[in-house]
Protein backbone atom coordinates (compact mmCIF):
# COMPACT_ATOMS: atom_id res chain seq x y z
CA UNK A 1 0.00 0.00 0.00
CA UNK A 2 1.30 3.41 -0.98
CA UNK A 3 2.07 5.71 1.92
CA UNK A 4 3.24 9.30 1.90
CA UNK A 5 4.98 11.19 4.66
CA UNK A 6 5.31 14.89 3.99
CA UNK A 7 7.37 17.02 6.32
CA UNK A 8 9.13 20.35 6.60
CA UNK A 9 6.23 22.73 6.44
CA UNK A 10 5.42 25.42 8.96
CA UNK A 11 5.43 29.13 9.59
CA UNK A 12 8.12 31.32 8.08
CA UNK A 13 8.66 35.04 7.60
CA UNK A 14 8.79 36.58 4.14
CA UNK A 15 12.19 36.04 2.61
CA UNK A 16 12.73 32.89 4.61
CA UNK A 17 13.24 29.31 3.48
CA UNK A 18 11.70 25.93 4.01
CA UNK A 19 12.53 22.49 2.69
CA UNK A 20 9.66 20.09 2.15
CA UNK A 21 10.26 16.36 2.04
CA UNK A 22 7.96 13.72 0.65
CA UNK A 23 8.89 10.17 1.57
CA UNK A 24 6.90 7.53 -0.25
CA UNK A 25 6.74 3.88 0.67
CA UNK A 26 4.93 0.99 -0.90
CA UNK A 27 6.58 1.01 -4.28
CA UNK A 28 9.68 2.23 -6.03
CA UNK A 29 9.68 5.75 -7.42
CA UNK A 30 12.44 4.94 -9.88
CA UNK A 31 10.15 5.07 -12.93
CA UNK A 32 7.81 7.89 -11.97
CA UNK A 33 7.79 11.63 -12.33
CA UNK A 34 6.84 13.46 -9.16
CA UNK A 35 4.99 16.73 -8.95
CA UNK A 36 4.53 19.31 -6.26
CA UNK A 37 1.23 21.13 -6.06
CA UNK A 38 -0.23 23.71 -3.75
CA UNK A 39 -3.67 24.92 -2.88
CA UNK A 40 -4.40 28.22 -1.19
CA UNK A 41 -7.76 28.92 0.47
CA UNK A 42 -10.41 29.60 -2.14
CA UNK A 43 -8.12 28.76 -5.02
CA UNK A 44 -7.71 25.78 -7.30
CA UNK A 45 -4.86 23.35 -6.83
CA UNK A 46 -1.83 24.59 -8.74
CA UNK A 47 1.04 22.56 -10.13
CA UNK A 48 4.28 24.29 -9.15
CA UNK A 49 7.05 21.87 -9.98
CA UNK A 50 7.82 18.48 -11.39
CA UNK A 51 10.86 16.25 -11.58
CA UNK A 52 11.32 13.36 -13.98
CA UNK A 53 12.14 9.86 -12.80
CA UNK A 54 15.89 10.18 -13.30
CA UNK A 55 16.04 13.57 -11.63
CA UNK A 56 17.80 15.04 -14.65
CA UNK A 57 15.00 17.38 -15.66
CA UNK A 58 12.69 19.64 -13.72
CA UNK A 59 9.95 22.10 -14.53
CA UNK A 60 8.51 25.01 -12.59
CA UNK A 61 5.60 27.36 -12.78
CA UNK A 62 6.72 30.93 -13.44
CA UNK A 63 5.74 32.18 -10.00
CA UNK A 64 8.33 29.98 -8.27
CA UNK A 65 11.12 29.88 -10.85
CA UNK A 66 14.42 30.93 -9.38
CA UNK A 67 13.12 30.48 -5.82
CA UNK A 68 12.05 26.83 -5.59
CA UNK A 69 14.11 23.76 -6.42
CA UNK A 70 12.89 20.20 -6.53
CA UNK A 71 15.17 17.21 -6.22
CA UNK A 72 14.90 13.54 -5.46
CA UNK A 73 16.75 10.67 -3.88
CA UNK A 74 15.44 7.51 -5.49
CA UNK A 75 17.47 5.32 -3.16
CA UNK A 76 15.44 6.77 -0.30
CA UNK A 77 12.20 7.07 -2.26
CA UNK A 78 12.07 10.70 -1.25
CA UNK A 79 11.45 13.93 -3.11
CA UNK A 80 12.31 17.40 -1.88
CA UNK A 81 11.15 20.93 -2.50
CA UNK A 82 13.56 23.63 -1.42
CA UNK A 83 11.72 26.93 -1.13
CA UNK A 84 13.73 30.13 -0.81
CA UNK A 85 12.76 33.79 -0.66
CA UNK A 86 9.24 32.85 0.38
CA UNK A 87 6.46 35.35 -0.19
CA UNK A 88 3.06 35.90 1.37
CA UNK A 89 1.44 34.44 -1.75
CA UNK A 90 3.26 31.14 -1.24
CA UNK A 91 1.00 30.39 1.70
CA UNK A 92 -0.88 27.20 0.87
CA UNK A 93 -1.17 23.52 1.55
CA UNK A 94 1.53 21.74 -0.42
CA UNK A 95 1.15 18.28 -1.89
CA UNK A 96 3.50 15.84 -3.54
CA UNK A 97 2.04 13.49 -6.11
CA UNK A 98 3.08 10.61 -8.32
CA UNK A 99 2.38 10.98 -12.02
CA UNK A 100 1.14 8.02 -14.01
CA UNK A 101 2.57 7.13 -17.39
CA UNK A 102 6.02 7.98 -18.63
CA UNK A 103 8.47 8.99 -15.96
CA UNK A 104 10.41 10.99 -18.54
CA UNK A 105 7.67 13.57 -18.98
CA UNK A 106 6.59 16.18 -16.49
CA UNK A 107 3.17 17.76 -16.22
CA UNK A 108 1.50 20.47 -14.19
CA UNK A 109 -1.93 18.91 -14.77
CA UNK A 110 -3.23 17.46 -11.52
CA UNK A 111 -5.40 15.07 -13.52
CA UNK A 112 -2.28 13.20 -14.64
CA UNK A 113 -1.33 12.28 -11.08
CA UNK A 114 -2.80 9.22 -9.46
CA UNK A 115 -1.33 9.15 -5.97
CA UNK A 116 -1.23 12.07 -3.58
CA UNK A 117 0.34 12.93 -0.27
CA UNK A 118 -1.80 14.20 2.57
CA UNK A 119 -0.61 17.77 2.20
CA UNK A 120 1.39 20.00 4.48
CA UNK A 121 0.75 23.59 5.48
CA UNK A 122 3.18 26.35 4.58
CA UNK A 123 2.39 29.77 6.01
CA UNK A 124 4.37 32.86 5.16
CA UNK A 125 3.62 35.62 7.60
CA UNK A 126 5.36 38.43 9.40
JOLINUR-V700299 format. One record per backbone hydrogen bond with DSSP energy under -1.0 kcal/mol. NH is the residue of the N-H (numbers start at 1). CO is the residue of the C=O. E is the energy in kcal/mol with one decimal. If there is no record, write none. Layout:
nh->(NH/NH)
co->(CO/CO)
e->(E/E)
//
This chain:
nh->(3/5/7/10/12/15/16/18/20/21/22/23/24/25/32/34/35/36/37/38/39/43/46/48/49/50/51/52/53/55/59/61/64/67/68/69/71/73/76/78/79/80/81/82/83/84/86/90/91/92/93/94/95/97/98/99/100/112/113/114/115/117/120/122/123/125)
co->(25/23/21/121/123/86/13/83/81/7/79/5/77/3/29/51/97/49/95/46/93/40/38/36/36/59/34/57/103/52/50/48/61/64/64/82/80/78/73/73/22/71/20/69/18/67/16/87/88/122/39/120/37/35/115/33/112/109/110/98/98/96/94/92/10/12)
e->(-2.8/-2.3/-2.2/-1.2/-2.6/-3.3/-2.3/-2.2/-2.8/-2.7/-2.4/-2.6/-2.7/-2.7/-2.3/-2.4/-2.5/-2.7/-3.0/-2.1/-2.2/-2.3/-3.4/-2.8/-1.7/-1.8/-2.4/-2.3/-2.8/-1.2/-2.0/-2.1/-1.9/-2.3/-2.4/-2.4/-1.6/-3.1/-1.1/-1.9/-2.2/-3.0/-2.4/-3.3/-3.3/-2.1/-2.4/-2.1/-1.9/-2.0/-2.3/-3.3/-2.9/-2.2/-2.6/-2.7/-2.1/-2.1/-1.7/-1.8/-1.3/-2.8/-2.0/-2.6/-2.9/-2.3)
//
